[in-house]
């Protein structure tokens, strides 16, 4: 199982890096399109537009910082560690979907299979936290049965 977990971890890291790259591109594009000039007078429309762009850039910067922190934490995951219950770094196979407790990756593919990356701050993780194989957990009116943890 550690080989597949290494593949899952690597795919998750790649997805997180792609997310970070996307945030950086969006910030760069927003700044390039901002159109700030050095003229002393602006019309109200342009000032409003620039304020909106700067607010968007600030939000993107916050998300970029969070994504970078998640990447740093993901790099600490030991793919050889044998999980006995659901905790950070675990791959949790249920009767409906397989989760990777790491970052808010959403759906990604690794080794030809679909995985769903979740953060430890997500409601679904809170529902499955510390559960073992055979346990059930429910969230959003769905009940899952844990079939394997690795």
C-alpha positions in Angstrom: 0.0 0.0 0.0 2.9 2.4 0.6 3.7 2.4 -3.2 0.2 3.5 -4.1 0.2 6.0 -1.3 3.5 7.5 -2.7 1.7 7.8 -6.1 -1.3 9.5 -4.4 0.9 11.9 -2.4 2.9 12.8 -5.5 -0.3 13.5 -7.5 -1.6 15.5 -4.6 1.5 17.6 -4.4 1.4 18.2 -8.2 -2.2 19.3 -7.9 -1.3 21.7 -5.0 1.6 23.1 -7.0 -0.7 23.7 -10.0 -3.2 25.5 -7.7 -0.4 27.7 -6.4 0.7 28.4 -10.0 -2.8 29.3 -10.9 -3.1 31.8 -8.0 0.1 33.4 -9.0 -1.0 33.7 -12.6 -4.3 35.2 -11.6 -2.6 37.7 -9.3 -0.1 38.7 -12.1 -3.0 39.0 -14.6 -5.1 41.1 -12.3 -2.2 43.4 -11.5 -1.3 43.8 -15.2 -4.9 44.6 -16.1 -5.3 47.0 -13.2 -4.1 50.0 -15.3 -2.8 52.1 -12.5 -1.0 55.1 -13.9 1.0 57.8 -12.3 -1.4 60.6 -13.2 -2.6 62.8 -10.3 -6.3 62.8 -11.2 -8.5 59.7 -11.7 -12.1 59.6 -12.5 -14.3 57.9 -10.0 -15.0 54.9 -12.2 -11.3 54.1 -12.6 -10.7 54.5 -8.9 -13.6 52.2 -8.1 -12.3 49.6 -10.6 -8.8 49.7 -9.2 -10.1 49.3 -5.6 -12.1 46.2 -6.7 -9.0 44.8 -8.4 -6.8 45.4 -5.4 -9.4 43.8 -3.2 -9.4 40.8 -5.5 -5.6 40.6 -5.5 -5.6 40.8 -1.7 -8.0 37.8 -1.5 -6.0 35.9 -4.0 -2.8 36.6 -2.0 -4.5 35.2 1.1 -5.5 32.1 -0.8 -2.0 31.8 -2.2 -0.5 32.0 1.3 -2.9 29.3 2.6 -2.1 27.1 -0.4 1.6 27.5 0.2 1.2 26.5 3.9 -0.8 23.4 2.9 2.0 22.5 0.4 4.6 22.8 3.2 2.5 20.5 5.4 1.8 18.0 2.6 5.6 17.7 2.1 5.9 16.4 5.7 3.5 13.4 5.0 5.3 10.1 5.4 3.9 7.8 2.7 5.3 4.8 4.5 3.4 5.5 7.8 0.8 2.9 8.5 -2.4 4.6 9.7 -4.6 2.7 12.1 -7.3 5.4 12.1 -8.2 8.4 10.1 -5.8 11.3 10.6 -3.6 13.7 8.6 -1.9 12.0 5.7 -4.2 9.0 5.6 -5.9 7.6 2.5 -9.4 6.6 3.5 -11.2 4.2 1.2 -15.0 4.2 1.7 -17.9 2.4 0.0 -18.5 5.5 -2.1 -15.2 7.4 -2.6 -11.6 7.5 -1.6 -10.3 10.5 0.4 -6.8 11.7 0.9 -6.5 13.7 4.1 -4.0 16.4 3.2 -5.3 19.6 1.6 -8.4 21.0 -0.1 -7.4 19.3 -3.4 -10.9 18.2 -4.4 -10.9 15.5 -7.0 -7.7 14.3 -8.6 -6.4 11.2 -10.3 -3.5 9.0 -9.2 -2.5 5.6 -10.6 -5.6 5.6 -12.7 -8.0 6.0 -9.8 -10.0 9.0 -8.5 -9.2 10.5 -5.1 -10.7 13.5 -3.2 -8.2 15.6 -1.2 -9.7 17.0 2.0 -8.3 19.4 4.6 -8.4 18.7 8.3 -10.6 21.7 8.6 -13.3 20.3 6.4 -16.6 19.0 7.8 -16.1 15.6 6.2 -12.8 15.2 7.9 -14.3 16.2 11.3 -16.9 13.5 10.7 -14.4 10.7 9.9 -11.6 11.8 12.3 -10.1 9.0 14.4 -12.5 6.4 12.8 -11.2 2.9 12.0 -11.9 0.4 9.3 -15.5 -0.8 9.5 -16.7 2.4 11.1 -19.4 4.6 9.6 -19.5 8.4 9.5 -22.1 10.8 8.1 -22.0 14.2 6.6 -24.3 16.2 4.3 -27.0 13.5 4.6 -24.6 10.8 3.3 -23.3 7.8 5.3 -20.0 6.3 4.4 -18.5 3.0 5.5 -14.7 2.9 5.9 -13.3 0.0 4.0 -9.5 0.6 4.2 -7.1 3.2 5.7 -3.5 3.5 4.5 
